[in-house]
Amino acid sequence: MSEREIDQYRLTDIEEPTDEMLAYIMHEVAEEARVTNEEALERYFNEINVIYQQKYGSAGSHAR
């Protein structure tokens, strides 16, 4: 099955998708979810770091 065939297929088509098509679609969705999850996690920790820096200053500079 070519990538072009996969790209042209629509889940609303009358024709049922093959197991190969479904596996490909599921793989692509899982990969996209993995990437967006990694990006969100990185943004989350960057935000935490910014908030920490604003509250406490840079690491090692908060002497008591």
N, C-alpha and C positions, 0 to 999 in steps of 0.2 A: 504494500500500500504506500503510495507516494504521499509526501507532505502536502502536495497540492490537493489530492483527494481528501485528505483530512481537513484541510483548511476550507474546502468547499462544502463539506458535510455540515448539515444543521440538525440539531437534535429534534427539531420540529418536523423534519422530513418524514414522509410516509414510510420510507425504507428504514428498517431497523438497522442500527449500527452493528458492525461486526465486533467480535470480542477484541480483535486487533485495534479497531477504532476506539473502543471504550478504554482499553488499556493505555493507548497513546494519550487520549484526552485526560484521563485520570493522572497519568504521569506528569503531563504539562501543568495541570492544576496544582498538583502537589509541589512541583518545583517552584511555581510562582508563589505559593503560600509560604514555602520555606524561605525564599528570598525576601518577601515582604515582612515576614516575621523577624528575620535577622536585622533588617533595616529598622523596624520599629523598636527592637530591643536596643540597638545602638543609639537611636534617638532618645529613648527613655533614660539610659545611663548617662548620656551626654547632658540631658536636662538635670538629672540628679547632681552631676558634677558641677554644673553651672550654679545651681542653687546652693550647693555646699560652699563653692568658692565665694559666692556673694555673702554668705552668712559667716563663714569662718576664715576667709582669705585663702591664699595658696597653701599647699601642703607644707608642713614643717614650720610655718611662720606664726603659729598660734601658741606662744609661750604663756605660761600662767604665772 
